[in-house]
């Protein structure tokens, strides 16, 4: 029989160990990651699912909309149910218990946005089928683009335009790309990120202090790749090692006065090479939406074309929804 327990701090180690060992958990599901948020910023409502005394699933979540909505994720890129090695029918039992619990709590809606299947150690979608069978639908899809790593030369699979700019970068002795993970380098990068986001009437998801805090929590999983023209930082890419499967590009940025040097091609090439060398199966370049459109699903065709230069292919980042 599956039962639910509400997460508390005494369960921190049990939760994070479970996520690390799970099939579909990511850095964004860890309590260690969620803890970087200021206290009381979100009304967190994390749930743990037990089969007898055995933990078989966790759900990082928060209550929103005056107690009407249970949403996962909040304060992270991916949420949804993180699962252990269970049979299909247990997936249905987990959802049944979640629905019964949510009704008792007075929630009127549940929204779940899990990590795409490429983040799975094994491509198992039992929970997606069970959610749909139990009445969840997809109210929103985003398109993301991933590069699948290969044993050969990645550059050979890139489009001609990408290969041209990469070769140009490799012949330029004044242009280099290096890992740059000191606080000073984050401080150097952040104004460029702010300026880039402002071009689209947006702001970064994280403040500079938050990025520094996350890097302190995960020094081996947060990596900043800096492009320098001699000593000047002109572009950068900030990446999260989400789990053993996927490296996620969270921010790409550049000083547009140096756009003719195509520094984003240089940094993308180096990050893809690094990701492959460090054993990841996929490099996720992130979602490709037109943030100025009224329809949040509207694709950014220029952004998609840029990612396809590196042989990236589209995957779905989908949200499951149910009204109770």
N, C-alpha and C positions, 0 to 999 in steps of 0.2 A: 504493500500500500504506500502510495506516494503522499508525503506531507510537506507542508511549507513552514519554514522558520524565517523570521525577519532577521536580517544581518545585524550584528553588533560588533563592536571593535574586538571583542574576544575571539571572533571568527576570522580575523584578518589573515592569519597564516594559512588556515584551512582553505579559505576562499582563493587566495592567490596561488597556492600550490595546486589547487584543482584546475584553475584557469591555465596554468603553465602546462599541465599534463593533459588537458582536454584536446579534442579534435579540432575545435573551431575557435578557441579563445585567442584574443589579441592583447596587446599592451593596453588598449582602451578599456578592456574588461577588468583590469587589475585594480584592486583597491589602492594599491600603491600609486597608480596613476590618478585615480579619481580624487585621491586625497590632496592633490596639489591645489584644488579649488579652495577659496576662503570658506571658513566655517559659515554655514547658514546661507551661502550663495544659492544653493538648490535645496529643495525638500527631498533629499534622497530617500528612496524606499526600496533598498536592495533585498532580494529574496533568494533563499536557498531551498533546494528541493531534495528531499531525502527519500530513499527507498529503504524503509526500516531505519538502520543507523548509518547507511551508506549515502554519501553525498553524490547525486547523479546529475545535478544541473544547478546553475546559478543564473540570476537575472539582475544585472545592474540597472536600476531604474530610478525614476523620480516622479513625484506627484506634481501635476501642473493644472492650470485652468481652475483654480479654486477647488481643488480636490476631485475634479471630474475626470481627469486624464492620467493614466499611468503610462509613462513614456520611457522608452529605452532606445537610444542613449540620451542622456543629458550630460553636457560637458565633455563629450567625447565624440569621435567620428563614427564608431560602430557600437552597437549594443546587441539586444536580442538574447535569446537563451544560449548559454554555453553548456555544452553537453559532454558527458563522459561516454564510455563505451556501453551503450544500452541497445536493447532490441527495439524494433519499430514501435511495438505497442506501448512501451514506456513513454514514448513521445506523446502519444495521445493522452495517457494518464497525467503527464505533466501539464498539458494544456487544460485538461478538465479541471485539475486542482487549481490552476491559475485563474480560470474563469470563475470558479466557485468562490475563491478567495476575493477576487476583485469585486464581485457582486456584493459580498458581505461588507467590503470596505466602502461601498458606495461609489466606486468608479463607474463612469458611464462610457468610457472609451479606453482602448488599449492600442498603443502604437509601438511597433517593434522594427528596428532597422538593423538587421544582422550584417556581419561582414560577408562579402560575396564568397562564392564557393571556392575561388582560387586561394583563399586564406585557410582552407581546411587542409589538415594533414592527409586526410582521405576525402574525396569528393562525395560526401554523404548529405543528402537533402531530405532525409526522413522528416525532420522537423518542419521543413517548408511544406511538404505534402500534408502533414498532420494539421498544421495551422490552417491551410486552405480547406481541408475536410471539415474542420471545426468552425468554419464560418468566417475566417479572416480573408480579407481581400487586399489587393495592392492599390493603395491610393496614390502612390508616387513612386516613380522610377527616376534615378539619375543614371547617366552613362559615364562610366569610368573607363580608362584605357590602361592596359597592362602589357608589358613586354615579357614574353616567356623566354627564359634563358635557355641557351643551347650550349653544346660543348665546343662548337666551332667559333669562328670570328663573327661577332655581332655586326660589325660594320658592313660586312658583305651583304647583310639582310636589310640594311638601311636604304632609304631612297637616295637617288643620285644627289639631290640637293644637300641632304644631311652629310653624305660622304664628302662632298666638296668642301663644306665649311669645317668639318672635322680635320680634313687634311690641311686646310689653310691654317687652322689653329696649331696643328702639330709642327708646322714649318715656321711658326712665329716664336722666336726665342724670348720675346717680351711678354708672352701670354702663358699663364700657367694655372693649373687647378690643383688645389691641395685641401686636405682636411683641415678645418679651422674651428676648433672647439673651445677656445678660451672665452671667458666673459667679455674681454675687450673686443674680440672678433664678432661676438653676437651684438655688441653695442654698435659696432661699425656697420653691420649688416642691416640693423633694424630700420634706420631712416630710409634706406632704399626700398625695403618692404612696404613701409608706410606710403611712400610716394607712388609705388606701383599700384597699391590698392586704391589710393585716392583717384587714380585715373579712371577707375570703374565705380566711383562713388561708394567705396567700401572701406572697411578697416580689417586688419588681420584678426583672426580668431583669438590670438593670444597677445597679451601685452609683452613687452620685453622682459619684465620681471617674471612673468609666468613661464616664458621660454627658458630663462635661466634656471628657474626652479625645476622645471621638467628635466632639463639637462643634468642638474645635480642629482635628481632622483634616478635617472637612467643614463649614466655617462657612457655606457656601451651601446645604447640603443638610439640615441639622438645624435645625428651627425650633420655637421654643416660643411658643405663643399664650397670653397671660395674661389672665384675666378679673379686673378689679379693681372693688371697690365703694369708690368714692373712691380711697384709696391702698392699700387692703387687698387682697392677692391671695386670691381665694376659689375660683378654679378655673383649670384650665390644660389645654392639649392639646399634646403633643410629637409632631411629625411628621417623617418621613424622606422626602426626595425620592429615591425608589428608582431611577428612571431617567426618561427623557423622557415616559413614559406614565403613571406612577402616583405619587401622593403617598400615603404610608401613615401612618395614625394609629397610633402605637405606644403612647402612654399618654394616657388621659383621666382627669382627677381633679377632685375638688371638696371643699371643706369642707362637710360635711353640715349644719352649723348654718345654712347659707345655701341649703339645697336649695329652699326655697319661691321663691327668685328664679329658679330654673331656669337657672343659669349655663351648664350643659352645652349647652343649646339655643343660647345666645348664641355660645359659642365654636365650636360645630359650624357654625353659619351663616357665621361669618366665615372659618373655615378652608376651607369649600367654595367660598366666593366667591373667596378668595385662590388656591386650587388652580386654579379655572377661569381666572382672570385670568392665571395664569402658564403656561398652555398644557398642563397635564396633561389627559389624556383621562379618567382615573378617579381618584376618591378612595376608597382602601381603608380602611374603618373597622376592619378587623381581624377576627380570629376570634371566634366567638360560642359558646363552649363552657361548660358547667357544670363548673367545675373541682373541685367537691365530689363529683361522681358517680364511681362505680367505673368506669363505661364512659366512656372519654375522648371518645367521639363524642357524648355526650349534649348536646343543644343547650341554651343558656340562652335561654329563650323571652322573658323580660323584656328581655334585651339585644338580641335580634333585633327585638322590637317597637320599641325605641328607635331602632334604626338604620333601620327601615322608615319611621319618621316623616319621614326625609329622602329618601325614594324610593330607598333603597339596595336592591340585589338580591343574592341569594346566589350565590356562586361556590365552587368546591371547592379546597381546599388538600390535595392528595393525596400520599401516600407510596408509592413503588414499592418492592417487596421481592422479592428472589430468594435462595433458599437454594442454595448451591453443592454 
